[in-house]
């Protein structure tokens, strides 16, 4: 707000690292912040306001990796197979 109105960008960083953006959000910026498979970062700059948004796509990937490490590889199901191939 210290800059003249024509020079304001409404985006930047507080304290040199906390992002802010006070422009009206667009659907593209919302999607890029909250569901972005093309970006490996878990935290994205918020599309409106101060701070970060959680990239839910990356959160899902990381939670799945942790789950797989804790639970081990998937086991085959215990369903009966080839039930129709029995001979009487």
N, C-alpha and C positions, 0 to 999 in steps of 0.2 A: 504494500500500500504506500510505501515511501516513494515509489517511482511515479512519474507522470502516467496518466491513464493510458496513453498510447504505447507505453513501453512495458506494461504489465503482461506477464505471460501466464499467471495463475498456476504455474507449476514450478517445482523446484525441490529443495531439501531444507529441512530444519536441522540446525546443528551440524550440517554437512553430511548427514547420512539418513535421516528420516524423511521419506518422500511425502510430498503433498501435491494434490491436484484439485483445484476448485473450478475447473471447467465443467460444463454439463456433461455427464457421462454419455457415451455412445454404446450401442449394443456390442460393437467390436471390442471396445476397451473393457466392457464388463466380462465378455467371454474370455478375453485374453488374461484377465486377472484371476478368474475363478475356475476356468477349465481350459488349460492350454497344454496339449500334448507335445507341442513343438518346443517347449521351454523346460529345461530340467530343474529350474529353481522351484523350491517349495513355496517361498514367499515372493509375491509380486507386489509392485506398487499399487495402492488402492486406486480404483477408477474415479473415486470422489472422496475427498477428505484427506486425513493425515494418517500415515502408517502403511501397513501392508495387508494384503489379502492372501488367503491360503489358496494355492493352486490345487483344487480338489483332485484333478487328474493325477498329479504327482503324489499327493497324499495317499490315494488309492493304490498306486504302484508300490509305494514304500511300505504301506501296511500289509499288502499281499506278500512282499518279500520277507517281512518279519514273521508273518504267520507261517509261511513255507519253511523258514528256518526253524521255528519252534516245533512245528507239527511233523516235519519230515516230508518225504515224498508221498504223493497220493497213493493209496492202496487200491487194488481192484475191488469193485463192489462184490458183494456176496450174493448176487442174484443168480438164479438158475439159468444156465445157458443151454441152448439146443434141446429144449424140452420136447420138441416135436420129432426128434430123431431117435426116440427110444424104440426098441424092438420088443414085441410082446412075447 
